[in-house]
C-alpha cells in the first residue's frame, strides 16, 4: 500500500511537472511570437534625425542627440492603434528616445503639435498661485470623469504636480509635469508638458511616460526645450500688435489646460501598451492594419 502511495505520488509529481513545463513552453512561445511582431512593427517605422521642418507652425525642429523623429501619420498610428488613445489629428510628430521602442514596457516619447491660438501674453507669469491652480484642476478632472466613463474611457485622477510649473522668460518656454492615475491602474502616468511660445501660436510638446521614467524625462528637458525654434518672422519677439491676434489664454490658462477646451478633455495622452496586453492575436491584427495601410498608400502614390 505504501508502495502504491509513493507510485501514485510520483506519477502526480511528474504529471504536474509535465503540465508546468508545457505551460511555460507555450507561454514562452507566445512571448517570442509577440516580440517578433513587435520587432516587425518597430522596424517598419521611418525614423528621421537632423533638422526637420514643422510646417504647421512655421518652425523647425533640430532632433536632439539621443532622439529620433517620427512624422504625423506614424505618430497618429502609435497613439491610436498601439497606445489606445482617441484620434487626434493635431499631432505633428513625435520624439522617441533612440534607446527605446514605443512598444517597450519602459518606452516613452514626446508628442509634438501646434495650436495657432495667437500671441500668448506672459504678463501673469509671476502672479500665478500654482497650489490654487492644482486644486481647481483636480476638481475639474473629477467633474469630467462621469462623461469619460460614459464615452467608454477610464477615469483620470490628477494626483499632483510631478514638477511645479516654471516659465522661462528668456526662452519663452513654459514647462510643468502632472502625475495622473488612469482608472484602476496601479502605476501613475507622467505627463510632462512643454509650451514654446511664438508670434502666432504655441508648440506643445508632451512627454508620455510612467512616473518611473521621471528622472530620464527631466534629464532630457534641456535638449528638448531648445530643439523647436520658430522661423524668422514668426518668433515671439516678432509680434506686431497692429496685425497679429492675441490669444485668449495667458500663461496660467496654458497650465490650466484651457487650451484643451476646443478638442475636449480626451486630449490627455496615455500609453496603454495594447499590443503587449493583447498578445499575439492583437499584435497580428494591428500589424496587418498598419502594413495594409502602408501598401494602400504606396499603391495610391504609384498610381
NUKOL-83867 format. One record per atom (N, C-alpha, C): residue in three letters; x, y, z. Coordinates in steps of 0.2 Angstrom, whole numbers, padded with zeros to 4 digits, always signed. Example, Ala and Ser with C-alpha at 12.3 -4.5 7.8 and 13.67 -1.06 7.14 Angstrom:
<recs>
ALA+0066-0028+0039/ALA+0062-0022+0039/ALA+0066-0016+0039/SER+0064-0011+0035/SER+0068-0005+0036/SER+0064+0000+0039/
</recs>
This chain:
<recs>
UNK+0004-0006+0000/UNK+0000+0000+0000/UNK+0004+0006+0000/UNK+0010+0006+0004/UNK+0014+0012+0004/UNK+0018+0012-0003/UNK+0019+0007-0006/UNK+0022+0007-0012/UNK+0018+0010-0017/UNK+0011+0008-0017/UNK+0006+0011-0022/UNK+0006+0019-0020/UNK+0006+0021-0014/UNK+0005+0028-0012/UNK+0011+0032-0015/UNK+0017+0029-0015/UNK+0023+0033-0017/UNK+0023+0033-0025/UNK+0020+0027-0028/UNK+0020+0027-0035/UNK+0015+0032-0038/UNK+0009+0032-0034/UNK+0004+0037-0037/UNK+0007+0044-0036/UNK+0010+0045-0030/UNK+0013+0052-0029/UNK+0018+0054-0034/UNK+0022+0049-0036/UNK+0027+0050-0041/UNK+0024+0052-0048/UNK+0019+0048-0049/UNK+0015+0050-0056/UNK+0012+0057-0055/UNK+0009+0058-0050/UNK+0006+0065-0049/UNK+0011+0071-0050/UNK+0017+0069-0046/UNK+0023+0074-0047/UNK+0025+0075-0054/UNK+0026+0070-0057/UNK+0028+0070-0064/UNK+0023+0073-0069/UNK+0017+0072-0068/UNK+0011+0075-0072/UNK+0011+0082-0071/UNK+0012+0084-0064/UNK+0012+0091-0063/UNK+0018+0095-0066/UNK+0024+0092-0065/UNK+0029+0095-0068/UNK+0029+0095-0076/UNK+0026+0090-0079/UNK+0025+0090-0086/UNK+0020+0095-0088/UNK+0015+0096-0084/UNK+0010+0101-0086/UNK+0013+0108-0085/UNK+0017+0109-0080/UNK+0020+0116-0079/UNK+0025+0117-0085/UNK+0029+0112-0087/UNK+0034+0113-0092/UNK+0030+0115-0099/UNK+0024+0111-0100/UNK+0021+0113-0106/UNK+0018+0120-0106/UNK+0015+0122-0100/UNK+0013+0129-0099/UNK+0018+0134-0100/UNK+0024+0133-0097/UNK+0029+0138-0098/UNK+0032+0138-0105/UNK+0032+0132-0109/UNK+0034+0132-0116/UNK+0029+0136-0120/UNK+0023+0135-0119/UNK+0018+0138-0123/UNK+0018+0146-0122/UNK+0019+0148-0115/UNK+0019+0155-0113/UNK+0026+0158-0117/UNK+0031+0154-0117/UNK+0037+0157-0119/UNK+0037+0158-0127/UNK+0033+0153-0130/UNK+0032+0153-0137/UNK+0028+0160-0139/UNK+0023+0161-0135/UNK+0018+0167-0136/UNK+0022+0173-0135/UNK+0027+0173-0130/UNK+0031+0179-0129/UNK+0036+0180-0135/UNK+0039+0175-0137/UNK+0043+0175-0143/UNK+0039+0178-0149/UNK+0033+0175-0150/UNK+0029+0177-0156/UNK+0027+0185-0155/UNK+0025+0187-0149/UNK+0024+0194-0148/UNK+0030+0198-0149/UNK+0035+0196-0147/UNK+0042+0200-0148/UNK+0043+0201-0155/UNK+0042+0195-0159/UNK+0043+0195-0166/UNK+0039+0201-0170/UNK+0032+0200-0168/UNK+0028+0205-0171/UNK+0030+0212-0169/UNK+0031+0213-0162/UNK+0034+0220-0160/UNK+0040+0222-0164/UNK+0044+0218-0165/UNK+0051+0220-0169/UNK+0049+0222-0176/UNK+0044+0218-0179/UNK+0042+0220-0186/UNK+0039+0227-0186/UNK+0035+0228-0181/UNK+0032+0235-0181/UNK+0037+0240-0180/UNK+0042+0239-0176/UNK+0047+0244-0174/UNK+0051+0245-0180/UNK+0053+0240-0184/UNK+0057+0240-0190/UNK+0053+0244-0196/UNK+0047+0244-0195/UNK+0043+0247-0201/UNK+0043+0255-0200/UNK+0045+0258-0195/UNK+0045+0265-0194/UNK+0051+0268-0198/UNK+0049+0274-0200/UNK+0054+0278-0204/UNK+0056+0284-0200/UNK+0062+0282-0196/UNK+0064+0287-0191/UNK+0068+0293-0195/UNK+0068+0299-0192/UNK+0072+0304-0195/UNK+0076+0307-0190/UNK+0082+0310-0192/UNK+0086+0314-0187/UNK+0088+0321-0191/UNK+0092+0325-0188/UNK+0094+0331-0191/UNK+0089+0337-0190/UNK+0088+0341-0195/UNK+0084+0347-0195/UNK+0078+0346-0199/UNK+0072+0346-0196/UNK+0066+0345-0200/UNK+0061+0350-0199/UNK+0058+0352-0205/UNK+0053+0357-0205/UNK+0046+0355-0202/UNK+0044+0359-0197/UNK+0037+0358-0194/UNK+0032+0364-0197/UNK+0030+0362-0203/UNK+0026+0367-0207/UNK+0020+0369-0204/UNK+0017+0365-0199/UNK+0011+0368-0196/UNK+0012+0374-0192/UNK+0017+0375-0190/UNK+0019+0381-0185/UNK+0024+0386-0188/UNK+0026+0385-0194/UNK+0032+0389-0197/UNK+0038+0389-0192/UNK+0040+0383-0191/UNK+0046+0382-0187/UNK+0050+0376-0189/UNK+0055+0374-0186/UNK+0059+0368-0187/UNK+0061+0365-0181/UNK+0062+0359-0181/UNK+0065+0355-0175/UNK+0072+0352-0177/UNK+0076+0353-0173/UNK+0083+0350-0173/UNK+0083+0344-0168/UNK+0082+0338-0171/UNK+0081+0332-0167/UNK+0087+0332-0162/UNK+0086+0332-0155/UNK+0091+0332-0150/UNK+0095+0325-0151/UNK+0101+0326-0149/UNK+0105+0320-0148/UNK+0102+0315-0143/UNK+0102+0308-0145/UNK+0098+0303-0141/UNK+0091+0302-0143/UNK+0088+0306-0148/UNK+0081+0305-0150/UNK+0081+0304-0157/UNK+0075+0302-0159/UNK+0073+0301-0166/UNK+0066+0304-0167/UNK+0065+0306-0174/UNK+0058+0309-0175/UNK+0054+0305-0180/UNK+0048+0305-0178/UNK+0043+0301-0182/UNK+0038+0306-0185/UNK+0035+0306-0191/UNK+0031+0311-0194/UNK+0024+0310-0191/UNK+0019+0314-0194/UNK+0012+0314-0192/UNK+0009+0308-0192/UNK+0009+0305-0198/UNK+0005+0298-0199/UNK+0007+0293-0195/UNK+0014+0292-0194/UNK+0016+0287-0190/UNK+0015+0288-0183/UNK+0015+0294-0181/UNK+0014+0296-0174/UNK+0006+0295-0172/UNK+0002+0297-0176/UNK-0005+0295-0175/UNK-0007+0288-0175/UNK-0003+0284-0179/UNK-0004+0276-0178/UNK-0002+0274-0172/UNK+0004+0276-0169/UNK+0006+0274-0162/UNK+0001+0276-0157/UNK-0001+0282-0157/UNK-0005+0285-0152/UNK-0012+0281-0152/UNK-0015+0280-0158/UNK-0022+0277-0158/UNK-0022+0269-0158/UNK-0018+0267-0163/UNK-0018+0259-0164/UNK-0014+0255-0158/UNK-0008+0258-0156/UNK-0004+0255-0152/UNK-0005+0257-0145/UNK-0006+0263-0143/UNK-0007+0265-0136/UNK-0015+0266-0134/UNK-0019+0266-0139/UNK-0026+0266-0137/UNK-0029+0272-0136/UNK-0026+0278-0138/UNK-0029+0284-0137/UNK-0034+0286-0142/UNK-0039+0291-0140/UNK-0044+0293-0145/UNK-0040+0297-0151/UNK-0042+0297-0157/UNK-0039+0300-0163/UNK-0038+0308-0162/UNK-0032+0310-0164/UNK-0030+0317-0163/UNK-0026+0319-0169/UNK-0029+0323-0174/UNK-0026+0324-0180/UNK-0022+0331-0179/UNK-0021+0333-0173/UNK-0017+0339-0172/UNK-0010+0338-0171/UNK-0008+0331-0170/UNK-0001+0329-0169/UNK+0003+0330-0175/UNK+0009+0334-0174/UNK+0013+0335-0180/UNK+0019+0330-0180/UNK+0020+0326-0175/UNK+0026+0321-0174/UNK+0027+0319-0167/UNK+0032+0315-0167/UNK+0035+0313-0160/UNK+0042+0312-0160/UNK+0045+0313-0154/UNK+0052+0312-0152/UNK+0052+0306-0148/UNK+0056+0301-0151/UNK+0057+0294-0147/UNK+0064+0294-0145/UNK+0066+0292-0139/UNK+0072+0291-0137/UNK+0075+0285-0141/UNK+0082+0286-0143/UNK+0085+0281-0148/UNK+0086+0274-0145/UNK+0086+0274-0138/UNK+0087+0268-0135/UNK+0080+0265-0132/UNK+0075+0267-0135/UNK+0068+0264-0133/UNK+0064+0263-0139/UNK+0060+0258-0139/UNK+0055+0257-0144/UNK+0048+0259-0141/UNK+0043+0261-0145/UNK+0037+0263-0142/UNK+0033+0257-0139/UNK+0035+0251-0140/UNK+0032+0245-0138/UNK+0036+0242-0132/UNK+0041+0246-0130/UNK+0045+0243-0123/UNK+0040+0245-0117/UNK+0041+0241-0112/UNK+0037+0242-0106/UNK+0039+0249-0103/UNK+0046+0251-0104/UNK+0048+0257-0101/UNK+0049+0262-0107/UNK+0046+0261-0112/UNK+0047+0266-0118/UNK+0043+0272-0116/UNK+0045+0278-0119/UNK+0041+0284-0118/UNK+0043+0289-0124/UNK+0039+0294-0125/UNK+0040+0299-0130/UNK+0038+0306-0129/UNK+0040+0310-0133/UNK+0037+0317-0133/UNK+0032+0318-0139/UNK+0026+0319-0138/UNK+0022+0321-0144/UNK+0023+0329-0146/UNK+0022+0330-0152/UNK+0023+0337-0154/UNK+0017+0339-0158/UNK+0014+0345-0156/UNK+0008+0348-0160/UNK+0009+0356-0160/UNK+0005+0359-0164/UNK+0005+0366-0164/UNK-0002+0369-0164/UNK-0003+0374-0160/UNK-0010+0377-0159/UNK-0009+0384-0161/UNK-0013+0386-0167/UNK-0012+0393-0169/UNK-0017+0398-0166/UNK-0016+0398-0159/UNK-0020+0402-0155/UNK-0019+0409-0155/UNK-0013+0411-0157/UNK-0011+0418-0157/UNK-0006+0419-0152/UNK-0004+0425-0151/UNK+0001+0428-0147/UNK-0001+0427-0139/UNK+0002+0423-0135/UNK+0001+0422-0128/UNK+0004+0427-0124/UNK+0001+0432-0121/UNK+0004+0436-0116/UNK+0006+0433-0110/UNK+0012+0435-0108/UNK+0015+0432-0102/UNK+0015+0436-0096/UNK+0011+0441-0096/UNK+0011+0446-0090/UNK+0009+0443-0083/UNK+0006+0438-0083/UNK+0003+0435-0077/UNK+0008+0429-0074/UNK+0014+0428-0078/UNK+0018+0423-0076/UNK+0020+0423-0069/UNK+0022+0429-0066/UNK+0024+0429-0059/UNK+0019+0429-0054/UNK+0012+0430-0056/UNK+0007+0431-0051/UNK+0003+0424-0050/UNK+0005+0419-0053/UNK+0000+0413-0053/UNK+0002+0409-0046/UNK-0004+0407-0043/UNK-0003+0403-0037/UNK-0005+0396-0039/UNK+0001+0392-0040/UNK+0000+0385-0043/UNK-0003+0380-0038/UNK-0003+0382-0032/UNK-0007+0377-0027/UNK-0014+0378-0028/UNK-0017+0384-0029/UNK-0024+0385-0030/UNK-0026+0382-0037/UNK-0021+0383-0042/UNK-0022+0380-0048/UNK-0023+0373-0048/UNK-0019+0370-0044/UNK-0019+0362-0043/UNK-0025+0360-0041/UNK-0028+0363-0036/UNK-0034+0361-0033/UNK-0040+0362-0038/UNK-0040+0368-0042/UNK-0045+0369-0047/UNK-0045+0363-0052/UNK-0039+0361-0054/UNK-0039+0356-0059/UNK-0041+0349-0057/UNK-0039+0348-0051/UNK-0041+0341-0048/UNK-0048+0341-0048/UNK-0052+0346-0046/UNK-0059+0346-0046/UNK-0062+0345-0053/UNK-0059+0349-0058/UNK-0061+0348-0065/UNK-0060+0341-0067/UNK-0055+0338-0066/UNK-0054+0331-0068/UNK-0060+0326-0065/UNK-0061+0327-0059/UNK-0066+0323-0055/UNK-0073+0325-0059/UNK-0074+0331-0060/UNK-0081+0333-0063/UNK-0082+0330-0070/UNK-0076+0329-0074/UNK-0076+0327-0081/UNK-0076+0319-0081/UNK-0075+0316-0076/UNK-0074+0308-0076/UNK-0081+0305-0078/UNK-0086+0307-0075/UNK-0093+0303-0077/UNK-0094+0303-0085/UNK-0092+0309-0088/UNK-0093+0309-0096/UNK-0087+0304-0099/UNK-0081+0304-0096/UNK-0076+0299-0099/UNK-0079+0292-0099/UNK-0082+0290-0093/UNK-0084+0283-0092/UNK-0090+0282-0097/UNK-0094+0287-0098/UNK-0100+0286-0102/UNK-0098+0285-0109/UNK-0092+0288-0111/UNK-0089+0288-0118/UNK-0085+0282-0119/UNK-0084+0278-0114/UNK-0080+0272-0114/UNK-0073+0272-0113/UNK-0071+0278-0109/UNK-0064+0279-0107/UNK-0063+0278-0099/UNK-0057+0277-0097/UNK-0056+0276-0090/UNK-0056+0283-0086/UNK-0057+0283-0080/UNK-0057+0289-0076/UNK-0050+0292-0076/UNK-0049+0298-0074/UNK-0042+0301-0073/UNK-0042+0304-0066/UNK-0037+0303-0062/UNK-0036+0306-0056/UNK-0030+0310-0056/UNK-0030+0317-0055/UNK-0024+0321-0055/UNK-0021+0321-0048/UNK-0016+0317-0047/UNK-0013+0316-0041/UNK-0010+0323-0038/UNK-0006+0326-0043/UNK-0002+0332-0041/UNK+0003+0334-0046/UNK+0007+0339-0044/UNK+0012+0341-0049/UNK+0018+0336-0048/UNK+0020+0333-0053/UNK+0026+0330-0053/UNK+0032+0334-0054/UNK+0031+0340-0057/UNK+0036+0345-0057/UNK+0032+0352-0058/UNK+0033+0356-0053/UNK+0030+0363-0052/UNK+0031+0367-0059/UNK+0025+0370-0061/UNK+0026+0374-0067/UNK+0031+0380-0067/UNK+0035+0380-0072/UNK+0040+0385-0072/UNK+0040+0389-0079/UNK+0041+0395-0079/UNK+0041+0399-0086/UNK+0048+0402-0087/UNK+0051+0401-0092/UNK+0057+0404-0094/UNK+0056+0410-0098/UNK+0057+0416-0095/UNK+0055+0422-0099/UNK+0060+0423-0105/UNK+0066+0421-0104/UNK+0071+0422-0109/UNK+0070+0418-0115/UNK+0068+0412-0114/UNK+0067+0407-0120/UNK+0060+0407-0122/UNK+0056+0410-0118/UNK+0048+0410-0119/UNK+0046+0403-0120/UNK+0048+0399-0115/UNK+0046+0392-0114/UNK+0043+0390-0107/UNK+0037+0387-0107/UNK+0034+0385-0101/UNK+0034+0378-0100/UNK+0035+0375-0094/UNK+0035+0368-0093/UNK+0033+0366-0086/UNK+0030+0360-0086/UNK+0027+0358-0080/UNK+0026+0350-0081/UNK+0024+0347-0075/UNK+0023+0340-0076/UNK+0017+0338-0071/UNK+0013+0333-0073/UNK+0007+0331-0069/UNK+0008+0323-0068/UNK+0006+0321-0062/UNK+0006+0314-0060/UNK-0002+0312-0061/UNK-0003+0308-0065/UNK-0010+0306-0066/UNK-0011+0298-0065/UNK-0017+0296-0063/UNK-0019+0289-0062/UNK-0025+0288-0067/UNK-0025+0283-0071/UNK-0030+0281-0076/UNK-0034+0275-0073/UNK-0040+0276-0072/UNK-0044+0270-0069/UNK-0041+0267-0063/UNK-0041+0260-0064/UNK-0038+0256-0058/UNK-0031+0254-0059/UNK-0028+0258-0063/UNK-0021+0256-0064/UNK-0017+0258-0058/UNK-0012+0253-0056/UNK-0008+0254-0050/UNK-0003+0258-0051/UNK-0001+0260-0057/UNK+0005+0264-0059/UNK+0003+0271-0061/UNK+0006+0276-0059/UNK+0005+0283-0061/UNK+0008+0284-0068/UNK+0005+0289-0072/UNK+0007+0291-0078/UNK+0010+0298-0077/UNK+0015+0299-0081/UNK+0018+0306-0081/UNK+0016+0309-0087/UNK+0014+0315-0087/UNK+0013+0320-0092/UNK+0017+0326-0091/UNK+0023+0326-0095/UNK+0027+0332-0094/UNK+0026+0337-0100/UNK+0024+0343-0099/UNK+0021+0347-0104/UNK+0026+0353-0105/UNK+0028+0354-0111/UNK+0032+0360-0113/UNK+0028+0364-0118/UNK+0028+0371-0117/UNK+0025+0375-0122/UNK+0030+0380-0124/UNK+0031+0380-0131/UNK+0036+0385-0134/UNK+0031+0391-0137/UNK+0032+0397-0135/UNK+0028+0402-0137/UNK+0031+0406-0143/UNK+0026+0407-0148/UNK+0028+0410-0154/UNK+0024+0416-0156/UNK+0025+0419-0161/UNK+0021+0425-0163/UNK+0013+0424-0164/UNK+0012+0418-0167/UNK+0005+0416-0169/UNK+0002+0410-0166/UNK+0006+0407-0162/UNK+0004+0401-0158/UNK+0009+0398-0154/UNK+0007+0392-0152/UNK+0011+0389-0147/UNK+0013+0381-0149/UNK+0019+0379-0149/UNK+0021+0372-0150/UNK+0020+0369-0143/UNK+0017+0363-0143/UNK+0015+0359-0137/UNK+0019+0352-0138/UNK+0024+0351-0133/UNK+0027+0345-0133/UNK+0026+0342-0126/UNK+0023+0336-0127/UNK+0021+0332-0121/UNK+0024+0326-0120/UNK+0028+0325-0114/UNK+0031+0318-0113/UNK+0026+0313-0111/UNK+0025+0308-0114/UNK+0020+0302-0111/UNK+0024+0297-0109/UNK+0024+0296-0102/UNK+0028+0291-0099/UNK+0025+0289-0092/UNK+0028+0284-0089/UNK+0026+0282-0082/UNK+0030+0286-0077/UNK+0028+0286-0071/UNK+0032+0290-0066/UNK+0039+0288-0065/UNK+0040+0281-0066/UNK+0046+0279-0065/UNK+0052+0281-0070/UNK+0049+0284-0076/UNK+0054+0287-0081/UNK+0055+0295-0079/UNK+0053+0297-0074/UNK+0053+0304-0072/UNK+0060+0307-0073/UNK+0065+0304-0070/UNK+0072+0306-0070/UNK+0074+0307-0077/UNK+0073+0301-0081/UNK+0075+0301-0088/UNK+0072+0307-0092/UNK+0066+0308-0091/UNK+0062+0313-0095/UNK+0065+0320-0093/UNK+0066+0321-0086/UNK+0068+0328-0084/UNK+0075+0329-0086/UNK+0079+0324-0087/UNK+0086+0325-0089/UNK+0086+0327-0096/UNK+0081+0325-0100/UNK+0081+0327-0107/UNK+0078+0334-0109/UNK+0075+0337-0104/UNK+0071+0343-0105/UNK+0075+0349-0108/UNK+0081+0350-0105/UNK+0085+0355-0108/UNK+0086+0354-0115/UNK+0088+0348-0118/UNK+0089+0347-0125/UNK+0082+0348-0129/UNK+0077+0346-0126/UNK+0071+0346-0130/UNK+0068+0353-0130/UNK+0069+0357-0125/UNK+0066+0364-0125/UNK+0069+0368-0131/UNK+0076+0367-0132/UNK+0079+0371-0137/UNK+0079+0368-0144/UNK+0075+0362-0144/UNK+0075+0359-0151/UNK+0070+0362-0156/UNK+0065+0365-0153/UNK+0060+0368-0158/UNK+0061+0376-0158/UNK+0062+0378-0164/UNK+0063+0385-0165/UNK+0059+0388-0171/UNK+0055+0393-0169/UNK+0051+0397-0174/UNK+0056+0400-0180/UNK+0053+0400-0186/UNK+0057+0403-0191/UNK+0057+0411-0190/UNK+0062+0414-0193/UNK+0062+0421-0193/UNK+0056+0424-0195/UNK+0053+0429-0192/UNK+0047+0432-0193/UNK+0041+0429-0189/UNK+0042+0423-0187/UNK+0036+0420-0183/UNK+0038+0419-0175/UNK+0044+0422-0173/UNK+0046+0421-0166/UNK+0042+0426-0162/UNK+0042+0424-0156/UNK+0038+0428-0151/UNK+0040+0436-0151/UNK+0046+0437-0152/UNK+0049+0444-0152/UNK+0046+0448-0158/UNK+0044+0444-0163/UNK+0041+0447-0170/UNK+0034+0450-0169/UNK+0031+0449-0163/UNK+0024+0451-0163/UNK+0022+0458-0165/UNK+0017+0459-0169/UNK+0015+0466-0171/UNK+0008+0467-0169/UNK+0007+0471-0164/UNK+0000+0472-0161/UNK-0005+0475-0166/UNK-0002+0478-0171/UNK-0007+0481-0176/UNK-0010+0475-0181/UNK-0007+0470-0182/UNK-0009+0465-0186/UNK-0010+0458-0183/UNK-0007+0456-0178/UNK-0007+0450-0175/UNK-0013+0449-0170/UNK-0015+0443-0170/UNK-0021+0441-0165/UNK-0017+0439-0158/UNK-0021+0442-0153/UNK-0019+0440-0146/UNK-0023+0434-0143/UNK-0019+0429-0141/UNK-0023+0423-0139/UNK-0028+0424-0133/UNK-0033+0420-0132/UNK-0037+0421-0126/UNK-0034+0419-0120/UNK-0029+0415-0121/UNK-0026+0412-0115/UNK-0019+0415-0113/UNK-0018+0415-0106/UNK-0012+0418-0104/UNK-0008+0412-0101/UNK-0002+0413-0098/UNK+0002+0408-0096/UNK-0002+0403-0091/UNK-0006+0406-0086/UNK-0010+0402-0082/UNK-0015+0398-0085/UNK-0018+0401-0091/UNK-0023+0397-0095/UNK-0019+0391-0098/UNK-0013+0392-0100/UNK-0010+0386-0103/UNK-0009+0380-0098/UNK-0006+0382-0092/UNK-0005+0377-0087/UNK-0012+0374-0085/UNK-0017+0378-0085/UNK-0024+0375-0083/UNK-0027+0371-0088/UNK-0024+0371-0094/UNK-0026+0366-0099/UNK-0032+0369-0102/UNK-0034+0375-0102/UNK-0040+0378-0105/UNK-0039+0378-0113/UNK-0033+0377-0115/UNK-0032+0376-0122/UNK-0035+0370-0125/UNK-0036+0365-0120/UNK-0039+0359-0122/UNK-0047+0359-0123/UNK-0050+0365-0122/UNK-0057+0365-0122/UNK-0060+0364-0129/UNK-0056+0366-0134/UNK-0058+0365-0141/UNK-0058+0358-0143/UNK-0053+0354-0141/UNK-0053+0347-0143/UNK-0056+0342-0138/UNK-0058+0344-0132/UNK-0060+0340-0127/UNK-0055+0338-0122/UNK-0058+0335-0116/UNK-0053+0333-0111/UNK-0050+0326-0113/UNK-0052+0323-0118/UNK-0048+0317-0120/UNK-0041+0318-0123/UNK-0039+0324-0124/UNK-0033+0326-0127/UNK-0027+0324-0123/UNK-0028+0322-0116/UNK-0023+0319-0112/UNK-0021+0312-0115/UNK-0014+0311-0116/UNK-0012+0305-0119/UNK-0009+0300-0114/UNK-0010+0294-0115/UNK-0008+0289-0111/UNK-0005+0283-0115/UNK+0000+0279-0112/UNK+0002+0273-0116/UNK-0001+0267-0113/UNK-0005+0264-0116/UNK-0008+0258-0114/UNK-0005+0251-0115/UNK+0000+0252-0120/UNK+0004+0246-0122/UNK-0001+0240-0124/UNK-0006+0242-0129/UNK-0011+0237-0131/UNK-0008+0231-0134/UNK-0003+0232-0138/UNK+0000+0226-0141/UNK+0002+0220-0136/UNK+0006+0222-0131/UNK+0008+0218-0126/UNK+0003+0215-0122/UNK-0002+0219-0121/UNK-0008+0216-0117/UNK-0012+0211-0120/UNK-0013+0212-0127/UNK-0017+0208-0131/UNK-0014+0202-0133/UNK-0007+0202-0133/UNK-0003+0196-0135/UNK-0003+0195-0143/UNK-0002+0189-0145/UNK+0000+0188-0152/UNK-0006+0190-0157/UNK-0012+0188-0155/UNK-0018+0189-0159/UNK-0019+0197-0160/UNK-0018+0201-0155/UNK-0019+0208-0155/UNK-0014+0211-0160/UNK-0008+0209-0158/UNK-0002+0211-0162/UNK-0003+0210-0170/UNK-0005+0204-0171/UNK-0006+0202-0178/UNK-0011+0206-0182/UNK-0016+0208-0178/UNK-0021+0212-0181/UNK-0019+0219-0182/UNK-0015+0222-0177/UNK-0013+0229-0178/UNK-0008+0229-0183/UNK-0003+0224-0184/UNK+0002+0225-0189/UNK-0001+0224-0196/UNK-0006+0220-0196/UNK-0009+0219-0203/UNK-0012+0225-0205/UNK-0016+0229-0200/UNK-0019+0235-0202/UNK-0014+0240-0204/UNK-0008+0240-0201/UNK-0003+0245-0202/UNK+0000+0244-0209/UNK+0002+0238-0210/UNK+0006+0236-0217/UNK+0001+0237-0222/UNK-0006+0235-0221/UNK-0011+0236-0226/UNK-0012+0243-0228/UNK-0012+0248-0223/UNK-0012+0255-0224/UNK-0006+0257-0228/UNK+0000+0255-0226/UNK+0006+0257-0230/UNK+0006+0255-0237/UNK+0003+0249-0238/UNK+0003+0246-0245/UNK-0002+0250-0249/UNK-0008+0252-0246/UNK-0013+0256-0250/UNK-0010+0263-0251/UNK-0007+0266-0247/UNK-0004+0272-0248/UNK+0001+0272-0253/UNK+0005+0266-0253/UNK+0010+0266-0259/UNK+0007+0265-0266/UNK+0001+0261-0266/UNK-0002+0260-0272/UNK-0005+0266-0275/UNK-0008+0270-0270/UNK-0011+0277-0272/UNK-0005+0281-0275/UNK+0001+0281-0271/UNK+0006+0286-0274/UNK+0008+0283-0280/UNK+0009+0277-0282/UNK+0011+0274-0288/UNK+0006+0276-0294/UNK+0000+0276-0292/UNK-0005+0277-0297/UNK-0005+0285-0299/
</recs>
